Amino acid sequence: QLQLVESGGGLVQPGGSLRLSCAASGFTLTHYAIAWFRQAPGKEREGISSISAFSGSTTYAHSVKGRFTISKNNQRSTAHLQMNGLKPEDTAVYYCAAAYGSDWYSRPPSITEEYRYDYWGQGTQVTVSS
């Protein structure tokens, strides 16, 4: 079964940090661009960051730019989202998604076009609260 699995979520105080991980089961992430999305209670899912498959080119939503960093390790077939300076409004379920294709080898897919992503994880809860 081909799937993505997120880990690393949890409860953190405002101003704290978390590092989310995304791993593939049944396939490797080498040729896939990766994105992170999140969905807060009562809100629509939003894209927050994406990274190309090989070049390391990234994009970020305005709400997380300068605080979050996306990365991808093709040797280990994993991707990560380093989250610093967390705020209560960052509380959400975080999902990773993978987009296959040469279009994304050197540029990241749009984080507003969910249809471009072929695989999705089940999500990991991040709660920012004192």
C-alpha positions in Angstrom: 0.0 0.0 0.0 1.4 3.4 -1.0 1.0 6.0 1.6 2.7 8.9 3.4 3.1 8.9 7.2 3.6 12.1 9.2 5.2 12.2 12.7 6.5 14.8 15.1 3.4 16.6 16.1 2.5 17.4 19.7 1.8 20.0 22.3 4.2 23.0 22.5 4.1 26.3 24.2 3.9 29.6 22.2 7.4 30.5 20.9 8.5 26.9 20.9 9.6 24.6 18.0 8.6 21.3 16.5 10.0 19.3 13.6 7.5 17.3 11.6 8.6 14.4 9.4 7.1 12.8 6.4 8.0 9.3 5.2 6.8 7.2 2.4 5.6 3.6 2.7 5.6 1.4 -0.4 7.5 3.9 -2.5 10.4 6.4 -2.4 10.1 10.2 -2.3 13.0 10.8 -4.6 11.1 11.9 -7.7 8.3 13.6 -5.8 7.9 17.2 -4.8 6.6 17.6 -1.2 4.2 20.0 0.4 2.8 20.6 3.8 -0.8 21.6 4.4 -2.7 22.2 7.6 -6.3 22.3 8.7 -7.4 24.1 11.9 -10.7 23.3 13.5 -13.6 24.9 11.6 -11.3 26.1 8.8 -10.5 24.9 5.3 -7.2 23.1 4.7 -4.5 25.5 3.6 -1.1 25.0 1.9 1.8 26.3 3.9 5.0 25.2 2.1 6.3 23.1 -0.8 9.6 22.0 -2.1 10.8 20.7 -5.5 11.9 17.1 -6.0 15.6 17.8 -6.7 16.6 21.5 -6.8 15.5 22.5 -3.3 13.4 25.3 -4.5 10.7 26.2 -2.0 7.6 28.3 -1.5 5.9 29.4 1.7 2.6 30.9 2.7 2.8 34.4 4.1 1.6 33.2 7.5 4.6 30.9 8.0 7.4 32.6 6.0 10.5 33.2 8.1 9.3 30.8 10.9 9.0 27.5 9.1 11.5 25.7 6.9 10.7 22.8 4.6 13.4 20.3 3.6 13.7 17.0 1.7 16.3 14.3 2.1 16.3 12.1 -1.1 18.8 9.7 0.3 16.6 8.9 3.3 13.4 9.4 1.4 12.0 11.7 4.0 10.8 15.3 4.2 10.6 17.7 7.1 9.0 20.8 8.3 10.9 22.7 10.9 8.6 25.0 12.8 10.0 27.8 15.0 8.3 30.6 16.8 5.0 28.7 17.0 1.9 30.7 17.7 -1.5 29.5 19.0 -2.9 30.1 15.5 -0.6 27.4 14.2 -2.7 24.8 16.0 -3.9 22.4 13.3 -3.6 19.0 11.9 -0.6 19.0 9.5 -0.5 16.9 6.4 2.3 16.1 4.0 1.5 15.5 0.3 3.6 14.3 -2.6 3.4 15.4 -6.3 5.0 13.2 -9.0 6.4 14.5 -12.3 9.2 16.2 -14.0 7.3 19.5 -13.8 8.4 19.6 -10.1 12.0 18.5 -10.4 13.3 22.1 -10.2 10.3 24.1 -9.1 7.8 23.5 -6.3 4.1 22.9 -7.0 1.6 25.5 -6.0 0.3 25.2 -2.4 -3.1 26.4 -3.6 -3.7 23.6 -6.1 -4.3 20.4 -4.0 -5.2 18.4 -7.1 -1.6 18.4 -8.2 -0.7 16.1 -5.3 -0.9 12.3 -5.7 -0.5 11.0 -2.2 -1.5 12.4 1.2 -0.7 11.4 4.7 -3.2 11.0 7.5 -2.0 14.0 9.4 -0.3 14.8 12.7 -1.8 17.1 15.4 0.1 20.2 16.4 -1.2 22.2 19.4 0.3 25.4 20.5 -0.9 26.4 23.9 0.4 27.6 27.3 
